Amino acid sequence: MIRRDGSMVDAGKNEKQVALVTGGATGLGKAISLELARAGMNVAVNYSRSEDEAKTTVEELTALGVEAIALKADVSSKDEVDLMVQSTVERFNRLDVVIANAGTTVFRPFEDLEGVSEADWDRIMNVNVKGIWLTVKAAAPYMKSQGKGSVVITSSIAGLSPSGSSLPYAVSKAAAIHLAKGLAKALGPEIRVNAIAPGILDTRWTKGHSDAVIEQYVANSQLKALPKLEDCVKQVRTFIEADTITGTVATIDAGVTL
């Protein structure tokens, strides 16, 4: 494998597969990180602000018998993303899986256009859309040189129809779905790209929603429940392990979008 500076990395030096999980210290990202460690992968956990949580997550990962590191990076910054990916490869000598999970939002009713500032809009788009593109763009050369790689993008049911925490969030998640499909076309046959579109999950993120929103979601769902983190994690692992699935978006929402 060739580093970006032209020097060589021996991908065979470390036989365990390696995953980079953006936003991997908390919530869904942490759950995915733990599942990949249970599958025997070494994991690079990216975080932006959750340093303490990242350290705890790394400790939990290493307790599962794998190697893990925490990497601070704002995924909307090209320089920070490039360094994050380079640091992952230099630490583990390979990169097999990218989970593009980092995200941000504001909680505003759709009709409250004045409540969303230009700074809010730009930050959401930069993290939720550009951040995916920058991360995959930086990782792709390493995966291509290995002849194989898998990318899983975290979108949302808010990207399937206008819903969720705010209008810019919904727009960003719709873009993430289109980006997943476009990247699947751009990066095959070596790299597969898929996405998950969860509904409201029981995570720290959910605390931004009112009890009434949660209750309405459950009432409208076919299964009268919130979707489970475990089901999202299982779908991510399926995408990673399935050799002939690409450009697919899996909805995990307890049937609320039916």
C-alpha positions in Angstrom: 0.0 0.0 0.0 1.3 3.5 -0.8 1.0 6.4 1.7 0.0 9.8 0.3 3.6 10.9 0.8 4.7 8.1 -1.6 6.2 5.8 1.1 5.1 2.2 1.3 2.9 0.5 3.9 2.8 -3.3 4.1 -1.0 -4.1 4.4 -0.1 -7.7 5.2 1.8 -6.6 8.3 -1.4 -6.4 10.2 -3.9 -9.2 9.3 -6.8 -7.9 11.3 -9.2 -5.7 9.3 -9.2 -2.0 10.3 -12.3 0.3 10.6 -12.4 4.0 10.9 -15.6 5.2 12.6 -16.4 8.9 12.5 -18.4 10.1 15.4 -17.5 6.8 16.9 -17.3 7.7 20.6 -21.0 8.0 21.4 -24.4 6.7 20.5 -24.8 4.8 17.3 -21.1 5.3 16.4 -20.0 3.8 19.6 -22.4 0.8 19.2 -21.0 0.2 15.7 -17.4 0.5 17.0 -18.1 -2.1 19.6 -19.7 -4.5 17.1 -16.7 -4.2 14.8 -14.4 -4.9 17.6 -16.4 -8.0 18.6 -16.0 -9.0 14.9 -12.2 -8.8 15.4 -11.5 -5.5 13.7 -9.1 -2.9 15.0 -10.9 0.4 15.3 -10.0 4.1 14.9 -12.5 6.1 16.8 -13.0 9.6 15.5 -14.4 12.4 17.7 -14.7 16.1 17.5 -15.7 17.2 21.1 -16.4 14.1 23.1 -12.8 13.4 24.2 -13.7 11.7 27.5 -16.3 9.5 25.8 -13.7 8.6 23.1 -11.2 7.5 25.7 -13.8 5.4 27.4 -14.8 3.8 24.1 -11.2 3.0 23.3 -10.8 1.3 26.7 -14.0 -0.8 26.0 -12.7 -1.7 22.6 -9.3 -2.8 23.8 -11.0 -4.9 26.5 -12.5 -6.9 23.6 -9.0 -7.9 22.5 -8.4 -5.5 19.6 -6.3 -2.4 19.1 -8.1 0.9 19.1 -7.1 4.6 19.0 -9.0 7.9 19.4 -8.5 10.5 16.7 -9.8 14.0 17.1 -10.9 15.6 13.9 -13.6 18.0 12.5 -14.8 16.0 9.5 -15.7 19.3 7.7 -12.0 20.2 7.6 -10.0 18.7 4.7 -6.7 19.0 6.5 -8.0 17.3 9.7 -9.7 14.5 7.7 -6.6 13.8 5.7 -4.5 13.6 8.9 -7.1 11.4 10.6 -7.1 8.9 7.7 -3.3 9.0 7.4 -2.9 8.5 11.1 -5.2 5.4 10.9 -3.2 3.9 8.1 0.2 4.6 9.8 -1.0 3.1 13.0 -2.6 -0.1 11.6 -0.9 -0.4 8.2 -4.2 -0.8 6.4 -7.8 0.5 6.1 -10.7 -1.8 5.2 -13.9 -0.1 6.5 -15.1 3.4 6.8 -18.2 4.2 8.8 -19.2 7.8 7.9 -21.3 8.5 11.0 -20.4 11.9 12.2 -23.3 14.3 12.2 -24.8 17.4 13.7 -28.1 19.3 13.8 -30.2 21.9 15.4 -33.7 21.3 16.8 -36.1 23.7 15.0 -39.6 23.3 13.6 -39.6 23.2 9.8 -41.8 26.3 9.7 -39.3 28.3 11.8 -37.2 29.5 8.9 -35.9 32.5 10.9 -34.8 30.1 13.7 -32.2 28.5 11.5 -29.2 30.8 11.0 -26.9 30.8 8.0 -24.2 29.4 10.4 -26.5 26.6 11.4 -27.2 25.7 7.8 -23.5 25.8 6.8 -22.4 23.7 9.8 -25.0 21.0 9.2 -24.2 20.8 5.5 -20.4 20.9 6.1 -20.5 18.1 8.7 -23.3 15.9 7.4 -22.5 16.1 3.7 -19.0 17.5 3.0 -17.7 15.5 5.9 -18.7 12.2 4.3 -17.2 13.3 0.9 -13.9 14.4 2.5 -13.6 11.2 4.6 -14.3 8.8 1.7 -12.2 10.8 -0.7 -9.2 10.5 1.7 -9.7 6.8 2.4 -10.5 5.6 -1.1 -6.8 5.5 -2.4 -5.8 3.2 0.5 -8.8 0.9 -0.1 -8.3 0.9 -3.8 -4.6 -0.1 -3.4 -5.7 -3.1 -1.2 -8.3 -4.1 -3.9 -11.2 -4.0 -1.5 -13.1 -1.8 0.9 -16.4 -1.0 2.4 -18.0 2.3 3.3 -21.3 2.6 5.3 -22.9 6.1 5.6 -25.3 7.0 8.3 -28.2 8.9 6.8 -31.7 9.0 8.4 -35.4 8.6 7.5 -35.4 12.4 7.5 -33.6 12.0 4.2 -36.4 9.9 2.7 -39.1 12.5 3.4 -39.0 15.9 5.1 -38.9 15.2 8.8 -36.6 15.1 11.7 -34.9 17.7 13.9 -34.8 20.6 11.4 -35.1 21.4 7.7 -31.3 21.6 7.1 -30.9 18.3 8.8 -33.4 16.6 6.5 -31.9 18.2 3.4 -28.4 17.0 4.5 -29.6 13.5 5.1 -31.3 13.4 1.7 -27.9 14.5 0.2 -26.1 11.8 2.2 -28.3 9.1 0.5 -27.6 10.5 -3.0 -23.9 10.7 -2.1 -23.9 7.1 -1.0 -25.4 6.0 -4.4 -23.0 8.3 -6.3 -20.0 7.1 -4.5 -21.1 3.5 -5.1 -20.9 4.2 -8.8 -17.7 6.1 -8.6 -15.7 3.7 -6.4 -16.7 0.2 -7.7 -15.7 -2.5 -8.2 -13.1 -2.3 -5.4 -15.1 -0.3 -2.9 -18.7 -0.9 -1.9 -20.7 2.0 -0.5 -24.1 1.6 1.3 -26.1 3.6 3.8 -28.5 3.1 6.7 -31.5 5.4 7.3 -32.5 5.0 11.0 -35.5 6.5 12.6 -35.4 8.0 16.1 -33.0 5.9 18.2 -32.6 5.8 21.9 -29.4 7.7 22.2 -28.1 11.0 23.6 -29.2 12.6 20.3 -32.8 11.7 21.2 -32.8 14.0 24.2 -33.2 16.9 21.8 -36.7 15.6 20.9 -39.7 16.3 23.2 -41.5 13.4 24.9 -44.5 14.3 22.6 -42.4 13.7 19.5 -41.1 10.4 20.8 -44.6 9.2 21.7 -46.0 10.3 18.3 -43.2 8.4 16.6 -44.0 5.2 18.5 -47.7 5.6 17.8 -47.2 6.0 14.1 -44.8 3.1 13.7 -46.0 -0.3 12.6 -44.2 -2.0 15.5 -45.2 0.5 18.1 -41.6 1.0 19.1 -38.5 3.0 18.5 -36.0 1.2 16.2 -33.1 -0.5 18.1 -29.5 0.4 18.0 -28.7 -3.3 17.8 -30.7 -3.6 14.5 -28.7 -0.7 13.0 -25.5 -2.3 14.0 -26.5 -5.6 12.5 -27.3 -4.0 9.2 -24.0 -2.2 9.2 -22.2 -5.5 9.7 -24.2 -7.1 6.9 -23.2 -4.3 4.5 -19.5 -4.8 5.5 -19.6 -8.6 5.1 -21.8 -8.8 1.9 -19.6 -8.8 -1.2 -22.3 -8.0 -3.8 -24.3 -5.2 -2.1 -23.6 -1.6 -3.0 -25.6 1.6 -3.5 -28.2 0.3 -1.1 -30.0 2.3 1.6 -31.5 0.2 4.5 -34.3 1.8 6.5 -34.4 0.9 10.2 -37.4 2.7 11.6 -39.9 0.2 13.1 -42.1 0.7 10.1 -42.8 4.4 10.6 -42.3 5.3 6.9 -44.7 2.7 5.6 
